Amino acid sequence: MKQTGESYTKTLRKLPSQVGTSEEHHAVAKLTNPNILCGVQLTLTRSGVSENGSVDGVVISSVQSGTSGFSWRVALLSPFEGTPAGGVIEIADDKTWNLAPSLADVAAAAARHDGRCPDGRPWYQPDQVPGVLATGPELHRMLLKPRLGQPPIATKKVYRQPDKLLYAIADAEPKQARTPAEERRWQRQRTCANCGTTSTLTFSPAEDGKRYCEEHRADANRRAGQQRAEDTRVRAVLKAGEIVADPETVLVAMTWDRELQGYPFRMETFGGELVLERILPYIAGAALLSTTVDDLPSWVSDSQNLAGVGKRLIEAPEALPLGAFRKLLRAGGQVFADGDLTPRGGDDLVGLYRAFIGHPDASAGHDMPTVSWKKTTRTAADVIDGVRDVLREMAAVPLTDDEIKRAKRPKRAPRSKRHRFYESRRPISATLQDDTRLAARIYNDVTGPALNRQNWATDGCS
């Protein structure tokens, strides 16, 4: 049987020139199932009345009258003889009404399955659905629902989606009354938190958890992003203050000394008291202390090397001094737990500094001073002083009670999977740049960036 993408009404308009008289009579003779008219849009005119007195409507159900006759309930698309639009009138097959298309045309099209879905219901394009029909979700937004046992009478054809069932609005019943809490939630989901605009559809939530119309959602997301960055900065300030106030805080740094051909390694308390000072050897032809070596320094088995165990260790960026120190001690046979001589989670100086100063301006590009910890002429003590200055600057930022309370508040709205995906991959491309910003401050030579650029080109170890 033939199926087309046209609406049923548009298909019927082509029938008078395609269907012969004998076929029309045959279709009328076979009109034993009155439900073939359900869902069909007709033009109704009383017999003997001009076409100016006609009205369009959709047949929504059939009623058997007597033993052989039928009548149909029609939902009107416009007012007619005192019945408002959407109201229902009843017509009978008694020559009182002239129908366009005729019953013969409808029956003939139904017999060939023209303009109908596979289930036999009339098929409508999305922009041709009569106003007296609605899908289930549309009824829900009208605070209605299909009655128990109410069948769908037409089908809405949707591009690249499953077809939608259409129900007669006139036969639907009101939904159960909502509780006051449900009513408030229903109104809140359909009201813009900015301008108060209401809609029959729910507004999508923004990143702050509130719902906005399309006009104000972008601004709300921008404000939420700014507030999130500020809260992150406040948390970094609080963490820096915690590190500064902790008596167990130990600052660790390591540099390269060309004259000694080694790596000066230094540990200091935040107050400036020396905890440990060593010269880590340089091993030619191998990564820095990555394997067991024979020429270990004499102090490698000294118990004083474990003076930092149990302390709150804050290491300078890029150099990773604690990793090199741990490898050297293990090569010398020192035994300590895996978590010893390791910075605690959340005490990453680069992460705190990144949160404190914010993401770099994309328009500025990458033209920032680049300094390597191996190229600088600063000593390990100078580097520790730079780390100490950074932490003091962060901890000295004044905060209000509201800022602290907001920063400690848990997240209210979960971020989308797409946002988390790209946010999780941001450090891959941006961490090195953030390291450079902190390293440029800590390892920058006192003599200025010009000399430092010269050192970058000529100095350093292989």
Secondary structure as UniProt FT lines:
FT   HELIX           8..12
FT   TURN            13..14
FT   TURN            16..18
FT   HELIX           21..29
FT   HELIX           34..37
FT   TURN            38..39
FT   STRAND          41..46
FT   TURN            47..48
FT   HELIX           51..53
FT   STRAND          55..65
FT   TURN            66..68
FT   STRAND          69..76
FT   TURN            81..82
FT   TURN            85..86
FT   STRAND          88..92
FT   STRAND          97..100
FT   HELIX           103..112
FT   TURN            113..115
FT   TURN            118..119
FT   STRAND          122..124
FT   HELIX           126..128
FT   TURN            131..132
FT   STRAND          133..134
FT   HELIX           136..141
FT   TURN            142..143
FT   STRAND          144..145
FT   TURN            148..149
FT   STRAND          154..156
FT   TURN            159..160
FT   STRAND          164..168
FT   HELIX           169..171
FT   STRAND          173..174
FT   HELIX           180..189
FT   TURN            193..195
FT   TURN            207..208
FT   HELIX           214..245
FT   TURN            247..248
FT   STRAND          249..254
FT   TURN            258..261
FT   STRAND          262..269
FT   TURN            270..271
FT   STRAND          274..281
FT   TURN            284..285
FT   TURN            288..289
FT   HELIX           298..301
FT   HELIX           303..308
FT   TURN            309..310
FT   STRAND          312..315
FT   TURN            317..319
FT   HELIX           321..331
FT   TURN            332..333
FT   TURN            338..341
FT   TURN            345..346
FT   HELIX           349..357
FT   HELIX           362..364
FT   TURN            365..366
FT   TURN            373..375
FT   HELIX           380..395
FT   HELIX           401..408
FT   HELIX           417..442
FT   TURN            446..447
FT   HELIX           449..458
//
